[in-house]
Amino acid sequence: MCIRDRLCLQAGQELVAPPGDGAETTFVVLGGDGWVVEGDQRHAVAEGDVVHVAPGAAKELRAGDGTFTVLGVRSMAGAGD
């Protein structure tokens, strides 16, 4: 099963996945810039970038100085098998 969410963060806002989140996630940056944090790695991203986060990895989004719009597609482990 896949879940798609359009996320819109304002300047400096953060969105952190809960501990133990086992979803495989792909983020597509639709507008603005910010960071995708995967575990202890921080990736700067901007409009048009695509980032894949492995299942089980800690993840969060952080907006840069303006509005940061991201499409997140999450695939739950074992779903649809």
Secondary structure, 3 states (H helix, E strand, C coil): CEEEEEEEECCCCEEECCCCCCCEEEEEEEECEEEEEECCEEEEEECCCEEEECCCCCEEEEECCCCEEEEEEEECCCCCC
